[in-house]
Amino acid sequence: MRRTNICPKCQHNEVLFLREVNDETEDTSERWRIARTKTKEKGTFRDKTVVTITGLVQAYVCRRCGYTELYTKAPERIEPDGKSIELIKGPEPEGPYQ
């Protein structure tokens, strides 16, 4: 739906784009994000932990049937940590790139 603006399930041509998907919390300002990265920085007075949140989730919703596609903005910025985020690689593509 992101490229065609047509629902792949029912072929309807009205699609809602949700720029930010809210997390299911009481505070509706929270946004649904894929990853949080914690890093420690050394300061002059004390050490601090900085949490970087990446992978904002966006959605496309068909107005007729409700089919929803989720996409993650800037997935290349998400760093696998081997615990909660694991990188899985499939086989290398075969043949010429087109």
LOKEZA-216547 format. One record per atom (N, C-alpha, C): chain; x, y, z; residue number from 1; atom name. Coordinates in steps of 0.1 Angstrom, whole numbers, plus 5000, padded with zeros to 4 digits. Layout:
<atoms>
+------+------+------+------+-----+------+
| unit |    X |    Y |    Z | pos | site |
+------+------+------+------+-----+------+
|    A |    X |    Y |    Z | NUM |   CA |
...
+------+------+------+------+-----+------+
</atoms>
This chain:
<atoms>
+------+------+------+------+-----+------+
| unit |    X |    Y |    Z | pos | site |
+------+------+------+------+-----+------+
|    A | 5008 | 4988 | 5000 |   1 |    N |
|    A | 5000 | 5000 | 5000 |   1 |   CA |
|    A | 5009 | 5013 | 5000 |   1 |    C |
|    A | 5020 | 5011 | 5005 |   2 |    N |
|    A | 5029 | 5023 | 5007 |   2 |   CA |
|    A | 5032 | 5029 | 4993 |   2 |    C |
|    A | 5035 | 5021 | 4983 |   3 |    N |
|    A | 5038 | 5026 | 4970 |   3 |   CA |
|    A | 5026 | 5027 | 4961 |   3 |    C |
|    A | 5016 | 5019 | 4962 |   4 |    N |
|    A | 5005 | 5019 | 4952 |   4 |   CA |
|    A | 4993 | 5027 | 4956 |   4 |    C |
|    A | 4991 | 5029 | 4970 |   5 |    N |
|    A | 4979 | 5035 | 4975 |   5 |   CA |
|    A | 4967 | 5027 | 4972 |   5 |    C |
|    A | 4969 | 5014 | 4970 |   6 |    N |
|    A | 4958 | 5004 | 4967 |   6 |   CA |
|    A | 4959 | 4993 | 4977 |   6 |    C |
|    A | 4948 | 4989 | 4983 |   7 |    N |
|    A | 4948 | 4978 | 4993 |   7 |   CA |
|    A | 4951 | 4965 | 4986 |   7 |    C |
|    A | 4961 | 4957 | 4989 |   8 |    N |
|    A | 4963 | 4944 | 4983 |   8 |   CA |
|    A | 4953 | 4933 | 4986 |   8 |    C |
|    A | 4945 | 4935 | 4996 |   9 |    N |
|    A | 4934 | 4926 | 5000 |   9 |   CA |
|    A | 4921 | 4928 | 4992 |   9 |    C |
|    A | 4916 | 4941 | 4992 |  10 |    N |
|    A | 4903 | 4943 | 4987 |  10 |   CA |
|    A | 4903 | 4953 | 4975 |  10 |    C |
|    A | 4915 | 4958 | 4971 |  11 |    N |
|    A | 4917 | 4967 | 4960 |  11 |   CA |
|    A | 4911 | 4981 | 4961 |  11 |    C |
|    A | 4908 | 4984 | 4974 |  12 |    N |
|    A | 4902 | 4998 | 4976 |  12 |   CA |
|    A | 4913 | 5008 | 4975 |  12 |    C |
|    A | 4909 | 5020 | 4970 |  13 |    N |
|    A | 4919 | 5030 | 4968 |  13 |   CA |
|    A | 4920 | 5042 | 4978 |  13 |    C |
|    A | 4914 | 5040 | 4990 |  14 |    N |
|    A | 4915 | 5050 | 5000 |  14 |   CA |
|    A | 4923 | 5043 | 5012 |  14 |    C |
|    A | 4935 | 5049 | 5014 |  15 |    N |
|    A | 4944 | 5044 | 5024 |  15 |   CA |
|    A | 4948 | 5055 | 5034 |  15 |    C |
|    A | 4947 | 5052 | 5046 |  16 |    N |
|    A | 4952 | 5062 | 5057 |  16 |   CA |
|    A | 4966 | 5059 | 5060 |  16 |    C |
|    A | 4974 | 5070 | 5061 |  17 |    N |
|    A | 4988 | 5070 | 5064 |  17 |   CA |
|    A | 4990 | 5075 | 5079 |  17 |    C |
|    A | 4994 | 5067 | 5088 |  18 |    N |
|    A | 4997 | 5071 | 5102 |  18 |   CA |
|    A | 5012 | 5074 | 5103 |  18 |    C |
|    A | 5015 | 5086 | 5104 |  19 |    N |
|    A | 5030 | 5090 | 5104 |  19 |   CA |
|    A | 5037 | 5085 | 5117 |  19 |    C |
|    A | 5029 | 5083 | 5128 |  20 |    N |
|    A | 5035 | 5078 | 5140 |  20 |   CA |
|    A | 5024 | 5069 | 5146 |  20 |    C |
|    A | 5028 | 5056 | 5150 |  21 |    N |
|    A | 5018 | 5047 | 5156 |  21 |   CA |
|    A | 5020 | 5049 | 5171 |  21 |    C |
|    A | 5010 | 5052 | 5179 |  22 |    N |
|    A | 5010 | 5054 | 5193 |  22 |   CA |
|    A | 5012 | 5040 | 5200 |  22 |    C |
|    A | 5020 | 5040 | 5211 |  23 |    N |
|    A | 5021 | 5028 | 5219 |  23 |   CA |
|    A | 5008 | 5027 | 5227 |  23 |    C |
|    A | 5005 | 5015 | 5232 |  24 |    N |
|    A | 4993 | 5014 | 5240 |  24 |   CA |
|    A | 4996 | 5017 | 5254 |  24 |    C |
|    A | 4996 | 5030 | 5257 |  25 |    N |
|    A | 4998 | 5034 | 5271 |  25 |   CA |
|    A | 4988 | 5045 | 5274 |  25 |    C |
|    A | 4987 | 5048 | 5287 |  26 |    N |
|    A | 4978 | 5059 | 5290 |  26 |   CA |
|    A | 4983 | 5073 | 5285 |  26 |    C |
|    A | 4996 | 5074 | 5283 |  27 |    N |
|    A | 5001 | 5086 | 5278 |  27 |   CA |
|    A | 5002 | 5085 | 5263 |  27 |    C |
|    A | 4993 | 5091 | 5256 |  28 |    N |
|    A | 4992 | 5090 | 5241 |  28 |   CA |
|    A | 5004 | 5097 | 5234 |  28 |    C |
|    A | 5012 | 5104 | 5241 |  29 |    N |
|    A | 5024 | 5110 | 5234 |  29 |   CA |
|    A | 5035 | 5100 | 5232 |  29 |    C |
|    A | 5034 | 5088 | 5238 |  30 |    N |
|    A | 5044 | 5078 | 5236 |  30 |   CA |
|    A | 5042 | 5072 | 5221 |  30 |    C |
|    A | 5053 | 5070 | 5214 |  31 |    N |
|    A | 5053 | 5065 | 5201 |  31 |   CA |
|    A | 5058 | 5051 | 5201 |  31 |    C |
|    A | 5053 | 5043 | 5192 |  32 |    N |
|    A | 5058 | 5029 | 5191 |  32 |   CA |
|    A | 5071 | 5029 | 5183 |  32 |    C |
|    A | 5082 | 5024 | 5189 |  33 |    N |
|    A | 5095 | 5024 | 5183 |  33 |   CA |
|    A | 5100 | 5010 | 5185 |  33 |    C |
|    A | 5109 | 5006 | 5175 |  34 |    N |
|    A | 5114 | 4993 | 5175 |  34 |   CA |
|    A | 5125 | 4991 | 5185 |  34 |    C |
|    A | 5134 | 5000 | 5186 |  35 |    N |
|    A | 5147 | 4997 | 5194 |  35 |   CA |
|    A | 5150 | 5009 | 5203 |  35 |    C |
|    A | 5157 | 5005 | 5214 |  36 |    N |
|    A | 5163 | 5015 | 5223 |  36 |   CA |
|    A | 5177 | 5010 | 5226 |  36 |    C |
|    A | 5186 | 5019 | 5224 |  37 |    N |
|    A | 5200 | 5016 | 5226 |  37 |   CA |
|    A | 5205 | 5024 | 5238 |  37 |    C |
|    A | 5212 | 5017 | 5247 |  38 |    N |
|    A | 5217 | 5024 | 5259 |  38 |   CA |
|    A | 5232 | 5025 | 5257 |  38 |    C |
|    A | 5238 | 5037 | 5260 |  39 |    N |
|    A | 5252 | 5039 | 5259 |  39 |   CA |
|    A | 5256 | 5047 | 5272 |  39 |    C |
|    A | 5268 | 5044 | 5276 |  40 |    N |
|    A | 5273 | 5052 | 5288 |  40 |   CA |
|    A | 5283 | 5062 | 5283 |  40 |    C |
|    A | 5281 | 5074 | 5288 |  41 |    N |
|    A | 5290 | 5085 | 5285 |  41 |   CA |
|    A | 5297 | 5090 | 5298 |  41 |    C |
|    A | 5309 | 5093 | 5297 |  42 |    N |
|    A | 5317 | 5098 | 5308 |  42 |   CA |
|    A | 5316 | 5113 | 5308 |  42 |    C |
|    A | 5311 | 5118 | 5319 |  43 |    N |
|    A | 5309 | 5133 | 5321 |  43 |   CA |
|    A | 5320 | 5138 | 5330 |  43 |    C |
|    A | 5321 | 5151 | 5331 |  44 |    N |
|    A | 5330 | 5157 | 5340 |  44 |   CA |
|    A | 5326 | 5156 | 5355 |  44 |    C |
|    A | 5313 | 5156 | 5357 |  45 |    N |
|    A | 5308 | 5154 | 5371 |  45 |   CA |
|    A | 5304 | 5140 | 5375 |  45 |    C |
|    A | 5297 | 5134 | 5365 |  46 |    N |
|    A | 5293 | 5120 | 5368 |  46 |   CA |
|    A | 5290 | 5113 | 5355 |  46 |    C |
|    A | 5290 | 5100 | 5355 |  47 |    N |
|    A | 5287 | 5092 | 5343 |  47 |   CA |
|    A | 5272 | 5092 | 5341 |  47 |    C |
|    A | 5268 | 5091 | 5329 |  48 |    N |
|    A | 5254 | 5091 | 5326 |  48 |   CA |
|    A | 5251 | 5080 | 5315 |  48 |    C |
|    A | 5239 | 5075 | 5315 |  49 |    N |
|    A | 5234 | 5066 | 5305 |  49 |   CA |
|    A | 5225 | 5073 | 5296 |  49 |    C |
|    A | 5228 | 5072 | 5283 |  50 |    N |
|    A | 5220 | 5079 | 5272 |  50 |   CA |
|    A | 5212 | 5068 | 5265 |  50 |    C |
|    A | 5199 | 5070 | 5264 |  51 |    N |
|    A | 5190 | 5060 | 5257 |  51 |   CA |
|    A | 5186 | 5066 | 5244 |  51 |    C |
|    A | 5190 | 5060 | 5233 |  52 |    N |
|    A | 5187 | 5064 | 5219 |  52 |   CA |
|    A | 5175 | 5055 | 5214 |  52 |    C |
|    A | 5165 | 5061 | 5210 |  53 |    N |
|    A | 5153 | 5054 | 5205 |  53 |   CA |
|    A | 5153 | 5055 | 5190 |  53 |    C |
|    A | 5153 | 5044 | 5183 |  54 |    N |
|    A | 5153 | 5044 | 5168 |  54 |   CA |
|    A | 5142 | 5035 | 5163 |  54 |    C |
|    A | 5139 | 5036 | 5150 |  55 |    N |
|    A | 5129 | 5028 | 5144 |  55 |   CA |
|    A | 5115 | 5032 | 5146 |  55 |    C |
|    A | 5111 | 5044 | 5143 |  56 |    N |
|    A | 5097 | 5049 | 5145 |  56 |   CA |
|    A | 5088 | 5040 | 5136 |  56 |    C |
|    A | 5077 | 5035 | 5141 |  57 |    N |
|    A | 5068 | 5027 | 5133 |  57 |   CA |
|    A | 5057 | 5036 | 5127 |  57 |    C |
|    A | 5055 | 5033 | 5114 |  58 |    N |
|    A | 5044 | 5040 | 5107 |  58 |   CA |
|    A | 5035 | 5030 | 5101 |  58 |    C |
|    A | 5023 | 5034 | 5098 |  59 |    N |
|    A | 5013 | 5024 | 5093 |  59 |   CA |
|    A | 5005 | 5029 | 5081 |  59 |    C |
|    A | 5000 | 5020 | 5073 |  60 |    N |
|    A | 4991 | 5023 | 5062 |  60 |   CA |
|    A | 4979 | 5014 | 5064 |  60 |    C |
|    A | 4967 | 5020 | 5064 |  61 |    N |
|    A | 4955 | 5013 | 5068 |  61 |   CA |
|    A | 4944 | 5015 | 5057 |  61 |    C |
|    A | 4939 | 5004 | 5052 |  62 |    N |
|    A | 4928 | 5004 | 5042 |  62 |   CA |
|    A | 4915 | 5009 | 5049 |  62 |    C |
|    A | 4909 | 5019 | 5043 |  63 |    N |
|    A | 4896 | 5025 | 5049 |  63 |   CA |
|    A | 4884 | 5015 | 5047 |  63 |    C |
|    A | 4885 | 5006 | 5038 |  64 |    N |
|    A | 4874 | 4997 | 5036 |  64 |   CA |
|    A | 4875 | 4984 | 5045 |  64 |    C |
|    A | 4886 | 4977 | 5044 |  65 |    N |
|    A | 4886 | 4964 | 5051 |  65 |   CA |
|    A | 4895 | 4965 | 5064 |  65 |    C |
|    A | 4903 | 4975 | 5065 |  66 |    N |
|    A | 4911 | 4977 | 5077 |  66 |   CA |
|    A | 4924 | 4970 | 5077 |  66 |    C |
|    A | 4927 | 4964 | 5066 |  67 |    N |
|    A | 4941 | 4958 | 5064 |  67 |   CA |
|    A | 4951 | 4968 | 5067 |  67 |    C |
|    A | 4961 | 4964 | 5075 |  68 |    N |
|    A | 4972 | 4974 | 5080 |  68 |   CA |
|    A | 4985 | 4968 | 5077 |  68 |    C |
|    A | 4994 | 4977 | 5071 |  69 |    N |
|    A | 5008 | 4974 | 5069 |  69 |   CA |
|    A | 5016 | 4983 | 5078 |  69 |    C |
|    A | 5026 | 4977 | 5085 |  70 |    N |
|    A | 5035 | 4984 | 5094 |  70 |   CA |
|    A | 5048 | 4985 | 5087 |  70 |    C |
|    A | 5054 | 4997 | 5088 |  71 |    N |
|    A | 5068 | 5000 | 5083 |  71 |   CA |
|    A | 5076 | 5007 | 5093 |  71 |    C |
|    A | 5089 | 5004 | 5093 |  72 |    N |
|    A | 5098 | 5010 | 5103 |  72 |   CA |
|    A | 5106 | 5021 | 5095 |  72 |    C |
|    A | 5106 | 5033 | 5101 |  73 |    N |
|    A | 5114 | 5044 | 5095 |  73 |   CA |
|    A | 5128 | 5042 | 5098 |  73 |    C |
|    A | 5137 | 5043 | 5089 |  74 |    N |
|    A | 5152 | 5042 | 5091 |  74 |   CA |
|    A | 5156 | 5029 | 5097 |  74 |    C |
|    A | 5153 | 5018 | 5092 |  75 |    N |
|    A | 5157 | 5005 | 5098 |  75 |   CA |
|    A | 5172 | 5003 | 5098 |  75 |    C |
|    A | 5179 | 5010 | 5089 |  76 |    N |
|    A | 5194 | 5008 | 5089 |  76 |   CA |
|    A | 5200 | 5014 | 5102 |  76 |    C |
|    A | 5194 | 5022 | 5109 |  77 |    N |
|    A | 5199 | 5028 | 5121 |  77 |   CA |
|    A | 5197 | 5019 | 5134 |  77 |    C |
|    A | 5190 | 5008 | 5132 |  78 |    N |
|    A | 5188 | 4999 | 5144 |  78 |   CA |
|    A | 5199 | 4990 | 5145 |  78 |    C |
|    A | 5206 | 4990 | 5157 |  79 |    N |
|    A | 5217 | 4981 | 5159 |  79 |   CA |
|    A | 5213 | 4969 | 5166 |  79 |    C |
|    A | 5216 | 4957 | 5160 |  80 |    N |
|    A | 5213 | 4944 | 5167 |  80 |   CA |
|    A | 5222 | 4943 | 5179 |  80 |    C |
|    A | 5216 | 4938 | 5190 |  81 |    N |
|    A | 5223 | 4936 | 5203 |  81 |   CA |
|    A | 5225 | 4922 | 5206 |  81 |    C |
|    A | 5219 | 4913 | 5198 |  82 |    N |
|    A | 5221 | 4899 | 5201 |  82 |   CA |
|    A | 5211 | 4893 | 5212 |  82 |    C |
|    A | 5204 | 4902 | 5219 |  83 |    N |
|    A | 5195 | 4898 | 5229 |  83 |   CA |
|    A | 5180 | 4901 | 5225 |  83 |    C |
|    A | 5177 | 4913 | 5225 |  84 |    N |
|    A | 5163 | 4916 | 5221 |  84 |   CA |
|    A | 5162 | 4919 | 5206 |  84 |    C |
|    A | 5173 | 4922 | 5200 |  85 |    N |
|    A | 5173 | 4924 | 5185 |  85 |   CA |
|    A | 5184 | 4916 | 5179 |  85 |    C |
|    A | 5180 | 4907 | 5170 |  86 |    N |
|    A | 5189 | 4897 | 5164 |  86 |   CA |
|    A | 5188 | 4899 | 5149 |  86 |    C |
|    A | 5200 | 4900 | 5142 |  87 |    N |
|    A | 5201 | 4901 | 5128 |  87 |   CA |
|    A | 5201 | 4887 | 5122 |  87 |    C |
|    A | 5191 | 4884 | 5114 |  88 |    N |
|    A | 5190 | 4871 | 5107 |  88 |   CA |
|    A | 5193 | 4873 | 5092 |  88 |    C |
|    A | 5202 | 4866 | 5087 |  89 |    N |
|    A | 5206 | 4867 | 5072 |  89 |   CA |
|    A | 5201 | 4855 | 5065 |  89 |    C |
|    A | 5195 | 4857 | 5054 |  90 |    N |
|    A | 5191 | 4847 | 5045 |  90 |   CA |
|    A | 5202 | 4844 | 5035 |  90 |    C |
|    A | 5199 | 4835 | 5025 |  91 |    N |
|    A | 5209 | 4832 | 5015 |  91 |   CA |
|    A | 5212 | 4844 | 5006 |  91 |    C |
|    A | 5223 | 4845 | 5001 |  92 |    N |
|    A | 5227 | 4856 | 4991 |  92 |   CA |
|    A | 5218 | 4855 | 4979 |  92 |    C |
|    A | 5214 | 4866 | 4973 |  93 |    N |
|    A | 5206 | 4866 | 4961 |  93 |   CA |
|    A | 5214 | 4860 | 4950 |  93 |    C |
|    A | 5207 | 4853 | 4941 |  94 |    N |
|    A | 5213 | 4847 | 4930 |  94 |   CA |
|    A | 5210 | 4855 | 4917 |  94 |    C |
|    A | 5220 | 4855 | 4908 |  95 |    N |
|    A | 5217 | 4861 | 4895 |  95 |   CA |
|    A | 5220 | 4876 | 4895 |  95 |    C |
|    A | 5219 | 4883 | 4884 |  96 |    N |
|    A | 5222 | 4897 | 4883 |  96 |   CA |
|    A | 5212 | 4906 | 4891 |  96 |    C |
|    A | 5216 | 4916 | 4897 |  97 |    N |
|    A | 5208 | 4926 | 4904 |  97 |   CA |
|    A | 5200 | 4934 | 4893 |  97 |    C |
|    A | 5187 | 4935 | 4896 |  98 |    N |
|    A | 5179 | 4943 | 4886 |  98 |   CA |
|    A | 5171 | 4953 | 4893 |  98 |    C |
+------+------+------+------+-----+------+
</atoms>
